[in-house]
Amino acid sequence: MSKQACKGDHEGHLCVLASTGKFGQIKEIARAPRFICFNCGRVAECEVNLCNPMPID
């Protein structure tokens, strides 16, 4: 099993947006998800918004 780790700049990741209460921005990012975070299970349209992304399909 892969180690859970954040890849890249953490700013703009869903975990940071959630911790700062930016739920409107999260709704936009997760509107048409194509990636899921291996760490937390959150989904996003772009992999840059996740710590450890992998394609959903």
PDB file of N, CA, C and O in Angstrom:
ATOM      1  N   MET A   1       0.844  -1.180   0.000  1.00  0.00           N
ATOM      2  CA  MET A   1       0.000   0.000   0.000  1.00  0.00           C
ATOM      3  C   MET A   1       0.887   1.240   0.000  1.00  0.00           C
ATOM      4  O   MET A   1       1.911   1.276   0.682  1.00  0.00           O
ATOM      5  N   SER A   2       0.491   2.261  -0.770  1.00  0.00           N
ATOM      6  CA  SER A   2       1.272   3.493  -0.860  1.00  0.00           C
ATOM      7  C   SER A   2       1.186   4.299   0.427  1.00  0.00           C
ATOM      8  O   SER A   2       0.174   4.288   1.128  1.00  0.00           O
ATOM      9  N   LYS A   3       2.272   4.995   0.716  1.00  0.00           N
ATOM     10  CA  LYS A   3       2.297   5.866   1.885  1.00  0.00           C
ATOM     11  C   LYS A   3       1.472   7.118   1.596  1.00  0.00           C
ATOM     12  O   LYS A   3       1.538   7.671   0.498  1.00  0.00           O
ATOM     13  N   GLN A   4       0.709   7.554   2.568  1.00  0.00           N
ATOM     14  CA  GLN A   4      -0.077   8.766   2.419  1.00  0.00           C
ATOM     15  C   GLN A   4       0.830   9.967   2.586  1.00  0.00           C
ATOM     16  O   GLN A   4       1.470  10.136   3.623  1.00  0.00           O
ATOM     17  N   ALA A   5       0.882  10.798   1.561  1.00  0.00           N
ATOM     18  CA  ALA A   5       1.735  11.985   1.604  1.00  0.00           C
ATOM     19  C   ALA A   5       1.161  13.051   0.691  1.00  0.00           C
ATOM     20  O   ALA A   5       0.511  12.750  -0.310  1.00  0.00           O
ATOM     21  N   CYS A   6       1.408  14.291   1.049  1.00  0.00           N
ATOM     22  CA  CYS A   6       0.966  15.410   0.230  1.00  0.00           C
ATOM     23  C   CYS A   6       1.978  15.626  -0.879  1.00  0.00           C
ATOM     24  O   CYS A   6       3.182  15.680  -0.631  1.00  0.00           O
ATOM     25  N   LYS A   7       1.482  15.749  -2.110  1.00  0.00           N
ATOM     26  CA  LYS A   7       2.334  16.003  -3.263  1.00  0.00           C
ATOM     27  C   LYS A   7       2.142  17.447  -3.707  1.00  0.00           C
ATOM     28  O   LYS A   7       1.020  17.852  -4.011  1.00  0.00           O
ATOM     29  N   GLY A   8       3.204  18.220  -3.748  1.00  0.00           N
ATOM     30  CA  GLY A   8       3.128  19.583  -4.250  1.00  0.00           C
ATOM     31  C   GLY A   8       2.748  20.608  -3.208  1.00  0.00           C
ATOM     32  O   GLY A   8       2.727  20.336  -2.007  1.00  0.00           O
ATOM     33  N   ASP A   9       2.444  21.806  -3.707  1.00  0.00           N
ATOM     34  CA  ASP A   9       2.055  22.935  -2.871  1.00  0.00           C
ATOM     35  C   ASP A   9       0.689  22.648  -2.257  1.00  0.00           C
ATOM     36  O   ASP A   9      -0.258  22.330  -2.977  1.00  0.00           O
ATOM     37  N   HIS A  10       0.582  22.755  -0.960  1.00  0.00           N
ATOM     38  CA  HIS A  10      -0.653  22.418  -0.244  1.00  0.00           C
ATOM     39  C   HIS A  10      -1.756  23.469  -0.447  1.00  0.00           C
ATOM     40  O   HIS A  10      -2.935  23.161  -0.272  1.00  0.00           O
ATOM     41  N   GLU A  11      -1.393  24.680  -0.806  1.00  0.00           N
ATOM     42  CA  GLU A  11      -2.383  25.744  -1.000  1.00  0.00           C
ATOM     43  C   GLU A  11      -3.320  25.368  -2.148  1.00  0.00           C
ATOM     44  O   GLU A  11      -2.859  24.965  -3.216  1.00  0.00           O
ATOM     45  N   GLY A  12      -4.614  25.497  -1.936  1.00  0.00           N
ATOM     46  CA  GLY A  12      -5.604  25.154  -2.952  1.00  0.00           C
ATOM     47  C   GLY A  12      -6.099  23.728  -2.871  1.00  0.00           C
ATOM     48  O   GLY A  12      -7.004  23.343  -3.611  1.00  0.00           O
ATOM     49  N   HIS A  13      -5.515  22.930  -1.976  1.00  0.00           N
ATOM     50  CA  HIS A  13      -5.988  21.562  -1.795  1.00  0.00           C
ATOM     51  C   HIS A  13      -7.301  21.590  -1.014  1.00  0.00           C
ATOM     52  O   HIS A  13      -7.517  22.469  -0.179  1.00  0.00           O
ATOM     53  N   LEU A  14      -8.167  20.630  -1.291  1.00  0.00           N
ATOM     54  CA  LEU A  14      -9.473  20.594  -0.638  1.00  0.00           C
ATOM     55  C   LEU A  14      -9.372  20.519   0.879  1.00  0.00           C
ATOM     56  O   LEU A  14     -10.215  21.080   1.580  1.00  0.00           O
ATOM     57  N   CYS A  15      -8.360  19.841   1.396  1.00  0.00           N
ATOM     58  CA  CYS A  15      -8.220  19.747   2.852  1.00  0.00           C
ATOM     59  C   CYS A  15      -7.978  21.128   3.467  1.00  0.00           C
ATOM     60  O   CYS A  15      -8.497  21.425   4.543  1.00  0.00           O
ATOM     61  N   VAL A  16      -7.199  21.964   2.798  1.00  0.00           N
ATOM     62  CA  VAL A  16      -6.940  23.321   3.291  1.00  0.00           C
ATOM     63  C   VAL A  16      -8.200  24.174   3.156  1.00  0.00           C
ATOM     64  O   VAL A  16      -8.550  24.919   4.072  1.00  0.00           O
ATOM     65  N   LEU A  17      -8.879  24.064   2.015  1.00  0.00           N
ATOM     66  CA  LEU A  17     -10.113  24.839   1.804  1.00  0.00           C
ATOM     67  C   LEU A  17     -11.171  24.470   2.846  1.00  0.00           C
ATOM     68  O   LEU A  17     -11.865  25.346   3.363  1.00  0.00           O
ATOM     69  N   ALA A  18     -11.295  23.180   3.152  1.00  0.00           N
ATOM     70  CA  ALA A  18     -12.279  22.745   4.159  1.00  0.00           C
ATOM     71  C   ALA A  18     -11.919  23.273   5.540  1.00  0.00           C
ATOM     72  O   ALA A  18     -12.800  23.689   6.294  1.00  0.00           O
ATOM     73  N   SER A  19     -10.643  23.259   5.877  1.00  0.00           N
ATOM     74  CA  SER A  19     -10.235  23.711   7.207  1.00  0.00           C
ATOM     75  C   SER A  19     -10.410  25.217   7.386  1.00  0.00           C
ATOM     76  O   SER A  19     -10.439  25.712   8.513  1.00  0.00           O
ATOM     77  N   THR A  20     -10.526  25.941   6.277  1.00  0.00           N
ATOM     78  CA  THR A  20     -10.731  27.390   6.358  1.00  0.00           C
ATOM     79  C   THR A  20     -12.168  27.789   6.015  1.00  0.00           C
ATOM     80  O   THR A  20     -12.474  28.975   5.889  1.00  0.00           O
ATOM     81  N   GLY A  21     -13.053  26.787   5.863  1.00  0.00           N
ATOM     82  CA  GLY A  21     -14.472  27.057   5.661  1.00  0.00           C
ATOM     83  C   GLY A  21     -14.850  27.570   4.284  1.00  0.00           C
ATOM     84  O   GLY A  21     -15.884  28.223   4.149  1.00  0.00           O
ATOM     85  N   LYS A  22     -14.068  27.305   3.271  1.00  0.00           N
ATOM     86  CA  LYS A  22     -14.345  27.789   1.910  1.00  0.00           C
ATOM     87  C   LYS A  22     -15.169  26.771   1.125  1.00  0.00           C
ATOM     88  O   LYS A  22     -14.724  26.237   0.109  1.00  0.00           O
ATOM     89  N   PHE A  23     -16.383  26.515   1.621  1.00  0.00           N
ATOM     90  CA  PHE A  23     -17.212  25.460   1.061  1.00  0.00           C
ATOM     91  C   PHE A  23     -17.797  25.814  -0.305  1.00  0.00           C
ATOM     92  O   PHE A  23     -18.062  24.912  -1.100  1.00  0.00           O
ATOM     93  N   GLY A  24     -18.002  27.075  -0.599  1.00  0.00           N
ATOM     94  CA  GLY A  24     -18.452  27.487  -1.927  1.00  0.00           C
ATOM     95  C   GLY A  24     -17.411  27.142  -2.980  1.00  0.00           C
ATOM     96  O   GLY A  24     -17.749  26.671  -4.066  1.00  0.00           O
ATOM     97  N   GLN A  25     -16.151  27.377  -2.657  1.00  0.00           N
ATOM     98  CA  GLN A  25     -15.055  27.056  -3.570  1.00  0.00           C
ATOM     99  C   GLN A  25     -14.925  25.535  -3.732  1.00  0.00           C
ATOM    100  O   GLN A  25     -14.642  25.049  -4.827  1.00  0.00           O
ATOM    101  N   ILE A  26     -15.129  24.799  -2.661  1.00  0.00           N
ATOM    102  CA  ILE A  26     -15.063  23.335  -2.710  1.00  0.00           C
ATOM    103  C   ILE A  26     -16.152  22.795  -3.627  1.00  0.00           C
ATOM    104  O   ILE A  26     -15.900  21.876  -4.406  1.00  0.00           O
ATOM    105  N   LYS A  27     -17.358  23.352  -3.548  1.00  0.00           N
ATOM    106  CA  LYS A  27     -18.456  22.889  -4.407  1.00  0.00           C
ATOM    107  C   LYS A  27     -18.117  23.055  -5.877  1.00  0.00           C
ATOM    108  O   LYS A  27     -18.467  22.196  -6.686  1.00  0.00           O
ATOM    109  N   GLU A  28     -17.450  24.127  -6.237  1.00  0.00           N
ATOM    110  CA  GLU A  28     -17.043  24.346  -7.631  1.00  0.00           C
ATOM    111  C   GLU A  28     -15.977  23.336  -8.061  1.00  0.00           C
ATOM    112  O   GLU A  28     -16.048  22.781  -9.157  1.00  0.00           O
ATOM    113  N   ILE A  29     -15.004  23.106  -7.204  1.00  0.00           N
ATOM    114  CA  ILE A  29     -13.894  22.203  -7.512  1.00  0.00           C
ATOM    115  C   ILE A  29     -14.366  20.755  -7.636  1.00  0.00           C
ATOM    116  O   ILE A  29     -13.822  19.984  -8.427  1.00  0.00           O
ATOM    117  N   ALA A  30     -15.382  20.391  -6.849  1.00  0.00           N
ATOM    118  CA  ALA A  30     -15.853  19.006  -6.822  1.00  0.00           C
ATOM    119  C   ALA A  30     -17.088  18.772  -7.687  1.00  0.00           C
ATOM    120  O   ALA A  30     -17.689  17.700  -7.621  1.00  0.00           O
ATOM    121  N   ARG A  31     -17.472  19.748  -8.488  1.00  0.00           N
ATOM    122  CA  ARG A  31     -18.693  19.652  -9.295  1.00  0.00           C
ATOM    123  C   ARG A  31     -18.679  18.476 -10.273  1.00  0.00           C
ATOM    124  O   ARG A  31     -19.672  17.757 -10.383  1.00  0.00           O
ATOM    125  N   ALA A  32     -17.581  18.275 -10.974  1.00  0.00           N
ATOM    126  CA  ALA A  32     -17.455  17.183 -11.959  1.00  0.00           C
ATOM    127  C   ALA A  32     -16.166  16.410 -11.667  1.00  0.00           C
ATOM    128  O   ALA A  32     -15.178  16.555 -12.387  1.00  0.00           O
ATOM    129  N   PRO A  33     -16.175  15.598 -10.625  1.00  0.00           N
ATOM    130  CA  PRO A  33     -14.929  14.967 -10.172  1.00  0.00           C
ATOM    131  C   PRO A  33     -14.355  13.958 -11.164  1.00  0.00           C
ATOM    132  O   PRO A  33     -15.076  13.151 -11.751  1.00  0.00           O
ATOM    133  N   ARG A  34     -13.033  14.032 -11.332  1.00  0.00           N
ATOM    134  CA  ARG A  34     -12.297  13.068 -12.156  1.00  0.00           C
ATOM    135  C   ARG A  34     -11.167  12.405 -11.362  1.00  0.00           C
ATOM    136  O   ARG A  34     -10.584  11.416 -11.804  1.00  0.00           O
ATOM    137  N   PHE A  35     -10.861  12.973 -10.163  1.00  0.00           N
ATOM    138  CA  PHE A  35      -9.782  12.453  -9.328  1.00  0.00           C
ATOM    139  C   PHE A  35     -10.268  12.293  -7.893  1.00  0.00           C
ATOM    140  O   PHE A  35     -11.160  13.011  -7.443  1.00  0.00           O
ATOM    141  N   ILE A  36      -9.671  11.345  -7.186  1.00  0.00           N
ATOM    142  CA  ILE A  36      -9.963  11.118  -5.772  1.00  0.00           C
ATOM    143  C   ILE A  36      -8.640  11.150  -5.010  1.00  0.00           C
ATOM    144  O   ILE A  36      -7.612  10.699  -5.514  1.00  0.00           O
ATOM    145  N   CYS A  37      -8.677  11.684  -3.801  1.00  0.00           N
ATOM    146  CA  CYS A  37      -7.473  11.760  -2.972  1.00  0.00           C
ATOM    147  C   CYS A  37      -7.277  10.423  -2.256  1.00  0.00           C
ATOM    148  O   CYS A  37      -8.167   9.949  -1.549  1.00  0.00           O
ATOM    149  N   PHE A  38      -6.126   9.835  -2.444  1.00  0.00           N
ATOM    150  CA  PHE A  38      -5.799   8.570  -1.803  1.00  0.00           C
ATOM    151  C   PHE A  38      -5.697   8.736  -0.291  1.00  0.00           C
ATOM    152  O   PHE A  38      -5.877   7.766   0.445  1.00  0.00           O
ATOM    153  N   ASN A  39      -5.412   9.946   0.185  1.00  0.00           N
ATOM    154  CA  ASN A  39      -5.285  10.202   1.624  1.00  0.00           C
ATOM    155  C   ASN A  39      -6.638  10.304   2.322  1.00  0.00           C
ATOM    156  O   ASN A  39      -6.879   9.622   3.318  1.00  0.00           O
ATOM    157  N   CYS A  40      -7.523  11.159   1.797  1.00  0.00           N
ATOM    158  CA  CYS A  40      -8.741  11.489   2.538  1.00  0.00           C
ATOM    159  C   CYS A  40     -10.039  11.089   1.842  1.00  0.00           C
ATOM    160  O   CYS A  40     -11.100  11.109   2.467  1.00  0.00           O
ATOM    161  N   GLY A  41      -9.978  10.725   0.560  1.00  0.00           N
ATOM    162  CA  GLY A  41     -11.173  10.311  -0.160  1.00  0.00           C
ATOM    163  C   GLY A  41     -11.969  11.451  -0.768  1.00  0.00           C
ATOM    164  O   GLY A  41     -13.013  11.210  -1.374  1.00  0.00           O
ATOM    165  N   ARG A  42     -11.506  12.687  -0.624  1.00  0.00           N
ATOM    166  CA  ARG A  42     -12.192  13.808  -1.265  1.00  0.00           C
ATOM    167  C   ARG A  42     -12.017  13.700  -2.771  1.00  0.00           C
ATOM    168  O   ARG A  42     -11.046  13.112  -3.247  1.00  0.00           O
ATOM    169  N   VAL A  43     -12.972  14.274  -3.532  1.00  0.00           N
ATOM    170  CA  VAL A  43     -12.904  14.231  -4.991  1.00  0.00           C
ATOM    171  C   VAL A  43     -12.818  15.634  -5.566  1.00  0.00           C
ATOM    172  O   VAL A  43     -13.293  16.593  -4.958  1.00  0.00           O
ATOM    173  N   ALA A  44     -12.201  15.753  -6.760  1.00  0.00           N
ATOM    174  CA  ALA A  44     -12.052  17.046  -7.426  1.00  0.00           C
ATOM    175  C   ALA A  44     -11.948  16.827  -8.932  1.00  0.00           C
ATOM    176  O   ALA A  44     -11.609  15.742  -9.404  1.00  0.00           O
ATOM    177  N   GLU A  45     -12.249  17.886  -9.661  1.00  0.00           N
ATOM    178  CA  GLU A  45     -12.131  17.824 -11.117  1.00  0.00           C
ATOM    179  C   GLU A  45     -10.664  17.798 -11.547  1.00  0.00           C
ATOM    180  O   GLU A  45     -10.316  17.123 -12.515  1.00  0.00           O
ATOM    181  N   CYS A  46      -9.803  18.529 -10.832  1.00  0.00           N
ATOM    182  CA  CYS A  46      -8.380  18.624 -11.181  1.00  0.00           C
ATOM    183  C   CYS A  46      -7.522  18.015 -10.078  1.00  0.00           C
ATOM    184  O   CYS A  46      -7.802  18.188  -8.892  1.00  0.00           O
ATOM    185  N   GLU A  47      -6.490  17.312 -10.478  1.00  0.00           N
ATOM    186  CA  GLU A  47      -5.616  16.666  -9.501  1.00  0.00           C
ATOM    187  C   GLU A  47      -4.823  17.648  -8.655  1.00  0.00           C
ATOM    188  O   GLU A  47      -4.343  17.284  -7.582  1.00  0.00           O
ATOM    189  N   VAL A  48      -4.675  18.895  -9.120  1.00  0.00           N
ATOM    190  CA  VAL A  48      -3.912  19.882  -8.354  1.00  0.00           C
ATOM    191  C   VAL A  48      -4.603  20.275  -7.050  1.00  0.00           C
ATOM    192  O   VAL A  48      -3.976  20.876  -6.178  1.00  0.00           O
ATOM    193  N   ASN A  49      -5.880  19.944  -6.907  1.00  0.00           N
ATOM    194  CA  ASN A  49      -6.635  20.285  -5.705  1.00  0.00           C
ATOM    195  C   ASN A  49      -6.628  19.184  -4.647  1.00  0.00           C
ATOM    196  O   ASN A  49      -7.343  19.278  -3.649  1.00  0.00           O
ATOM    197  N   LEU A  50      -5.828  18.145  -4.860  1.00  0.00           N
ATOM    198  CA  LEU A  50      -5.775  17.016  -3.929  1.00  0.00           C
ATOM    199  C   LEU A  50      -4.335  16.730  -3.537  1.00  0.00           C
ATOM    200  O   LEU A  50      -3.412  16.957  -4.320  1.00  0.00           O
ATOM    201  N   CYS A  51      -4.148  16.231  -2.320  1.00  0.00           N
ATOM    202  CA  CYS A  51      -2.792  15.934  -1.823  1.00  0.00           C
ATOM    203  C   CYS A  51      -2.157  14.740  -2.515  1.00  0.00           C
ATOM    204  O   CYS A  51      -0.982  14.780  -2.882  1.00  0.00           O
ATOM    205  N   ASN A  52      -2.928  13.688  -2.691  1.00  0.00           N
ATOM    206  CA  ASN A  52      -2.400  12.447  -3.242  1.00  0.00           C
ATOM    207  C   ASN A  52      -3.423  11.893  -4.246  1.00  0.00           C
ATOM    208  O   ASN A  52      -4.094  10.899  -3.969  1.00  0.00           O
ATOM    209  N   PRO A  53      -3.538  12.552  -5.430  1.00  0.00           N
ATOM    210  CA  PRO A  53      -4.605  12.230  -6.364  1.00  0.00           C
ATOM    211  C   PRO A  53      -4.378  10.950  -7.168  1.00  0.00           C
ATOM    212  O   PRO A  53      -3.249  10.552  -7.454  1.00  0.00           O
ATOM    213  N   MET A  54      -5.503  10.325  -7.519  1.00  0.00           N
ATOM    214  CA  MET A  54      -5.479   9.223  -8.491  1.00  0.00           C
ATOM    215  C   MET A  54      -6.766   9.311  -9.305  1.00  0.00           C
ATOM    216  O   MET A  54      -7.796   9.730  -8.777  1.00  0.00           O
ATOM    217  N   PRO A  55      -6.727   8.930 -10.566  1.00  0.00           N
ATOM    218  CA  PRO A  55      -7.935   9.007 -11.402  1.00  0.00           C
ATOM    219  C   PRO A  55      -9.047   8.136 -10.825  1.00  0.00           C
ATOM    220  O   PRO A  55      -8.789   7.063 -10.279  1.00  0.00           O
ATOM    221  N   ILE A  56     -10.273   8.603 -10.949  1.00  0.00           N
ATOM    222  CA  ILE A  56     -11.414   7.852 -10.450  1.00  0.00           C
ATOM    223  C   ILE A  56     -11.644   6.602 -11.288  1.00  0.00           C
ATOM    224  O   ILE A  56     -11.965   5.545 -10.745  1.00  0.00           O
ATOM    225  N   ASP A  57     -11.486   6.707 -12.591  1.00  0.00           N
ATOM    226  CA  ASP A  57     -11.735   5.527 -13.437  1.00  0.00           C
ATOM    227  C   ASP A  57     -10.505   4.819 -13.875  1.00  0.00           C
ATOM    228  O   ASP A  57     -10.589   3.818 -14.586  1.00  0.00           O
TER     229      ASP A  57
END
